Amino acid sequence: MAFHQIVQRVLLLGVRMQTLPAPPSPQPPQRLEPLIAALAPAHEAFDQRAILFGHRYRSGYWAIYMLSAIAVLFAVVPLAVGWDDSRHVLHPYAGLWPLGELAIILTVGAIYWKGHHSDWQGQWLHARTTAELTWYLPLIAPLVDFTQGVADNWYSRVLDPGQELSGVDDLATLCAQNEPLARSLLEGAFGEAEFVSSYVRWTIEILEGQRHYHHRVAIRQRALLHRVHHINNGLFGLTAVGALLHLAMHTLWLSLITTFFPALGAGLHGALAQSEAYRLASTSERLGNELQGAIDRIRSAADPQTLKASIQAAIALIMEEHQDWHTLVRPHHLPLG
């Protein structure tokens, strides 16, 4: 489990999240199974790379914010426990706290440098985009007119997802490599009622899976927002109480409270803001509703032309959402601020 997942799991302890029942696993038409098998290794490779760098990037900024707050704690604790007093029995070890603070600061700097030097964010975005588009290639293949001239990729023949998505070199290579197979598998496919019915069923199952996924994302992100909001209210409330008590009680423990608690609250808020929890929750909730509408339109399609148009619109909806996510995440680099 990655660091950012551990932190979020701790933050969500005790939270009960009610999600939709998991949909059944999509069962593709038999005609498309060879194409899915041919694309599976590429999808798996890009998906694993996306998971790796996604964990590194998100764990990186969560670690930077949390460690920054702990560095503040290390700076104040020696004063609070009295180790700075030459008469204290543990005064000879007081230097361990500044050393610990320095180690934390160096760790933050190392994460910052490594994240930029290895371009964790850029590699995550590229791999996730390619993995998503590769995953949907068998779904979009039956909509492609393979008798027309060769384009960069199959998406650009069916819909216009925008330059950011259609310019993926790895995707164009995959399409070129698998076009002969797709052409042979799908020749005359839409003339067979059995294929059309199984293709429609499979498409709906995939869209139901996406709807379930986005519903789960919306629920989790909203729960995280509410929990961090409550924690921060508590931290800043305790800080205010500590500041008021400090007027009457001059104790270094109150200084610890009024110094560390605001730093921890600011760290939690900063990490949550960089993760775009609010916008992810809102977008996922909206997309879940729109996917349900797309499913309803596919089910009610009365002829092959309307059916193809409905499936194209559903795929375009997913691609637009992915491009919006890409645009949302890209401006957030690892630096603070």
N, C-alpha and C positions, 0 to 999 in steps of 0.2 A: 504494500500500500504506500502511495506517495505521501510526502510530507503535507501537502495542501489538503489531501483527503483525510489525513489523521486529524489535522487542526479542525476541519469542518465537522468531522464526526464528533469530536469532543464538544464543539460548540452546540451541536444538535442533540446532545444527550438528553433523553427524556422527552424529545419532541415526537409526537405521533403524526405521521403523514399518511393520509388516505389517498391512495392512487387508484387508477382504473385497473380492472383485471387485465393481466397480460394477454395479448392476443395470441392466437396459434401461430406457429412458425410458418412463414410463407412457403407454399409448394409450387415451384415453377412448372410451366408446361414442359412436357417431355421433349419437345422440339428444341427448347432453349438450354437444356441441361449440358450439352457439349460446349456451348458458348460460355456458360457460367463456369464450367470446369476449366476452360482455357484461360479465363480472366482471373480465376481465384488466386493463383500465386501472386500476381501483380497487386491485386487488392490487399491481400494479406501483408505483403511487404510494406506497402504504403501505410496501411492501417497501423501496423506495429511501430513504424517510424513516427507516425503522428501521435500515438499514445506515449512513446518515449519522450519526445521533445515537448509535448503538451504538459506532461507531468513535470519535466524539468523547468519549463518556463513558469508555470503557475506555482510550483513549489518554491521557485526562486523568489518571486516577489512577496509571497506570504512569509518566507523566511526572513527577508530583508526587513519587513515591517515589524515582525515579532521580535527579531533579534535587536532591532534598534530600541525597542521598549526595554528589553532585558539589559541592554548596555546602560540605560539610565538607572535601572535598579542597582546594578553593580557599582555605579558611581556614588550612590547614596547610602547603601547598606553599611559600609564601614563607619559612617558617622552615626547611623541609627543604633548600631550595636556597641558603639563605644570603642572600637578597635583603634581609632585614631588617637586615643588618649594614651600617653606614654606610660601611665600607671596601670593600664589594663593588662591583664595577664597574657592576652593574645595579641598585644600590640606588635610584637615582632613579625606576626603573620599578616599584618594589615596590608602589606604590599601585594598580597595575593589577589585582592579585589581589583586594584587597578590593572594587574596583569590579566585577570579574567575579562575586564572591560576591553582592554586592548585586543585580546584574542577574539572577542565578539566583533569588534570593529573591523579587524582584519578579515574575519569570515564574511562579513557583509560586503567588504570590498572585493573579496575573491569571488563571491557569487555574482556581484555586479559585473566584474570583468569577464568572468567565464561565460555568463549569459550573453554578453554582447560579442565577445570574441567568437563564440561558436554559433551565434545567431539562433538561439533557441526558439525565439518567437517566429522568425522567418521560416525556419525548417518545419516548425509545427504547422503553420498556415499552409505552406506548400504541400506537405504530405497529407494533411487533412483534406484539402481541396481535391487533390488527385485521387485519394482513397474514396471520397464521396462520389466523385464523377465516375470512377471505375466501377463502383458498386451498382450504379444505375445504368450502365451501358447495356446489359441484357434487357432491361426494361424498355429502353428507348429504341433498341435495334429493330423491333417489328414495325416501328413508325417510320424508319428510314427508307427512302426510295434509292435502292442500291443501283438502279439503272442510270441514275444521273451521274454527273461528273464528281470526282473525288474532291471532298472539302477537307479542312483541317481536322475536324472530328465529327462524330455523328450528331452531337448537340447542335452544331451550327447548321446542319441540314434540316433539323426539325424545329428548333426554336432559337431564340437569340438571348442567351444568358448573359451577354455582355463580354467585353474584351477581357476582363479579369479571369473569367472561367474558360472562354474559348481559346485562349492563348497558351494553354498548358501543353508544353512540348511532349511530356510523357504520355499524356492522353492521346495526342495525335498519333504517336507511335503505336500505341495499343490498338487504336482503331484501324490503322493501316495493316497491322499484323493479322488482325482477326476478321477483316472484311471478307475475304474469300469464304471463310467458315460461316459467317453470318449470312452471306448471300445464299449459300447452298442450303442452309438450314431453313431459311425463311421464305424460300421461293414458293409462291402460291399459298402461304400460310393463312392469310386472311380470307381465303376461299373455303377454308375448312371450319365448320361450325364448332367442332370439338376444340380446335386450337383457340378460336376466338373466346369461347366460354372459359377455358382454363386460363387464358391470358388476362381476361377481365378479373377473374377470381384472384389470381396472383397479384395483379396490380392493386386491388382493393386491400388484400392482406398486407402488402408492403406499406400502403398509406395508413392502414390501421396501426401498424407497428410504429410508424413515424408519429402518428397522433398520440399514441401511448407514451412514446419517448418525450415528446414536448410537454405533455401534461405532467410527467414526472419531473422534468426540469423546472417547470413553473412552480410546482408545489415545493420543491426543495429550495429553490432560490428565494421564494417568499418566506419560507420558514427560517432560512439563514438570515435574511434581512431583519425579520422581527426579533430573532434571538440576539443578534448583535446590537440592535437598537435598545433592547431591554438591558443588556450588559453595560452598554455605554451610559445609559441613564443611571444605572447603579454606580458605575465608576465615578461619573462626574458628580453625582449626589454625595457620595462618600468624600470626594475631594472638597466639596463645598462645606460639608460638616467638619472635615479636618481643618480647613482654613479658619472657620469660625472658632473652633476649639483652641486653635493656635493663639488666638487673641488673649485667652485666659491661661492656657497651659503651654509652657515653653518646653516641649519635648521633641527630640529628633525623630521619634517614631511618627509624629504628625507630619514632619517634613518629608518622610518617606512616602506617606500616603498622598500628600499633595503634589509630589513629584512623579512618582511611578504610575499612579492610577491614570492621570491625564495622558501620559505617554502610551500606556497600554490601550486606552480608549482611542487615541489618535491612530495607533498602529492598526487596530481592528478596522477602524473606519477607512483608512487608506487602502488596506488590502481588499476590503469589500468593494470600494469604489473602483479599484483597478480591475477587479473581476467583472464589473458591470452587472452585478447581481440584479439590480432593479430592471434594467433594460432587457436582460435575458429572460427574466420572469414575465415581463409584459409581452415581449415578442413571442415567446413560446406559447403563452396563453392564447394570443391572437391567432397564431399559426395553427394551433390545435383545432380551433373553431373553423378556420378556413379549410383545413384538410377534411373535416367532416362534410363541409359543403361540396368539396371536390368529389368525395366518395359518393355522395347522393347523386351528383350529376352523372357520374360514370354508370351508376346503377340504372338511371332512368334514360340512358341514351337509347334511341329507337332505331338507329341505323349505323352502319360501319363508319361513315364519315363523321357523324356526331360523336361516336365513341372515340375515334382517334383524336378529335379535337378536344374532348373532355380529358383524355389521358395526357395529351400534350399540355393542357392548361395546368393539370395537377403537377406534372414534372416541372413546369416553369415556376410554379409556386414554390416548390422545394428548392430549386436553383436560386430563385430570388432571395429566399430566406438565408441560404448559405452565403450568398454574396453580401447580404446585409450583415451577417455575422462576421465575415471577413473584414468588411469596412469598419465594423464596430471595434474589433480587437486590434487591428493593425496600428492605430495611433498610439496604443498603450505599449510603450517600450519598457524595459526593465527599470530604467532610472526612476528615482523618486521625484515626482513633480512633472 
